[in-house]
Amino acid sequence: MPKYKLFFADLHFHTRYSDNRDRATIEEMIFAGVKHELTIFGVGDHNHNFDLKKWKKQKQESSRLRKKYPSYMILTNCEVTFLLGHFLIIEPEVITGTVREGYELLYKNKEYL
């Protein structure tokens, strides 16, 4: 019988870059998750609270934390919100904060399907 390793993840949490009520940093959210045995983390800040400057800062902070905590998987995601719902883009190359751009990444670029 094959042995499987079970991972616990949160791929959709918000930080100070979007609408986290506590204004928590990515690192603070990771510490909170580690208390519950999470090892995979995906920032999922909202596109409508984002601009290119915040997006670059979030990516830089995530990159720094990946080096600082190599035993955790830290992903940079973006939640693209519509009036009727939302979807999460995991590790997009570029999101400048527009719903249209997120939609095109998800539905028109075959690389992301």
C-alpha positions as CSV (number, residue, x, y, z in Angstrom):
1,M,0.0,0.0,0.0
2,P,1.5,3.4,-1.0
3,K,2.2,5.9,1.8
4,Y,0.8,9.3,1.4
5,K,1.8,12.5,3.1
6,L,-1.1,14.8,4.1
7,F,-0.6,18.5,3.8
8,F,-2.8,21.2,5.4
9,A,-3.2,24.4,3.5
10,D,-5.0,27.7,3.4
11,L,-4.8,29.0,-0.2
12,H,-7.1,32.0,0.4
13,F,-6.4,34.4,3.2
14,H,-6.3,38.2,3.2
15,T,-3.6,40.5,4.5
16,R,-3.0,44.2,5.1
17,Y,-2.7,44.5,1.3
18,S,-6.4,44.0,0.9
19,D,-9.2,43.8,3.5
20,N,-7.9,41.9,6.5
21,R,-9.6,43.4,9.5
22,D,-6.5,43.0,11.7
23,R,-4.2,44.5,9.1
24,A,-2.1,41.4,9.4
25,T,1.1,40.9,7.5
26,I,1.7,37.7,5.4
27,E,4.1,36.5,8.1
28,E,1.5,37.1,10.9
29,M,-1.0,35.0,8.9
30,I,1.5,32.3,8.4
31,F,2.2,32.2,12.2
32,A,-1.5,31.9,12.8
33,G,-1.8,29.0,10.4
34,V,1.3,27.2,11.8
35,K,-0.6,27.0,15.1
36,H,-3.1,24.9,13.3
37,E,-0.5,22.7,11.5
38,L,-0.8,24.4,8.1
39,T,2.3,24.2,5.9
40,I,1.0,25.6,2.6
41,F,-0.1,29.2,2.4
42,G,-1.7,31.3,-0.4
43,V,-2.2,35.0,0.0
44,G,-5.6,35.8,-1.7
45,D,-5.9,39.5,-1.5
46,H,-8.7,41.1,-3.5
47,N,-8.0,42.7,-6.8
48,H,-10.3,45.7,-6.1
49,N,-8.1,46.7,-3.2
50,F,-4.9,46.2,-5.2
51,D,-2.8,48.4,-7.4
52,L,0.5,47.5,-9.1
53,K,2.5,48.9,-6.2
54,K,0.8,46.7,-3.6
55,W,1.0,43.7,-5.9
56,K,4.8,44.1,-6.2
57,K,5.2,44.6,-2.5
58,Q,3.1,41.5,-1.8
59,K,5.2,39.4,-4.2
60,Q,8.4,40.7,-2.7
61,E,7.3,39.9,0.8
62,S,6.2,36.4,-0.2
63,S,9.5,35.8,-1.9
64,R,11.4,37.0,1.2
65,L,9.3,34.7,3.4
66,R,9.9,31.7,1.1
67,K,13.6,32.1,1.7
68,K,13.1,32.6,5.4
69,Y,10.8,29.6,5.9
70,P,11.9,27.0,3.3
71,S,9.8,24.3,4.9
72,Y,6.5,26.1,4.1
73,M,5.1,26.6,0.6
74,I,4.1,30.2,0.2
75,L,2.1,31.2,-2.9
76,T,1.1,34.6,-4.1
77,N,-2.5,34.5,-5.3
78,C,-5.1,37.1,-6.2
79,E,-8.9,37.0,-5.6
80,V,-10.7,38.5,-8.6
81,T,-14.2,39.6,-7.5
82,F,-17.3,40.1,-9.6
83,L,-20.8,41.2,-8.6
84,L,-22.0,37.6,-8.5
85,G,-19.0,35.9,-6.9
86,H,-15.2,35.6,-7.2
87,F,-12.4,33.2,-8.2
88,L,-8.9,32.8,-7.0
89,I,-6.0,32.9,-9.4
90,I,-3.0,30.9,-7.9
91,E,0.4,32.3,-8.7
92,P,-0.5,34.6,-11.6
93,E,2.4,36.2,-13.4
94,V,1.0,39.7,-13.5
95,I,-2.2,41.2,-12.1
96,T,-2.5,44.9,-12.0
97,G,-5.8,44.9,-10.2
98,T,-8.5,44.8,-12.9
99,V,-11.2,42.2,-13.1
100,R,-10.9,42.1,-16.9
101,E,-7.2,41.2,-16.6
102,G,-8.0,38.4,-14.2
103,Y,-10.8,37.1,-16.4
104,E,-8.5,37.1,-19.4
105,L,-5.8,35.3,-17.5
106,L,-8.2,32.6,-16.4
107,Y,-10.3,32.2,-19.6
108,K,-8.3,33.4,-22.6
109,N,-4.8,32.3,-21.8
110,K,-4.5,28.6,-22.3
111,E,-1.4,28.5,-20.1
112,Y,-3.7,29.1,-17.1
113,L,-6.4,26.5,-17.9
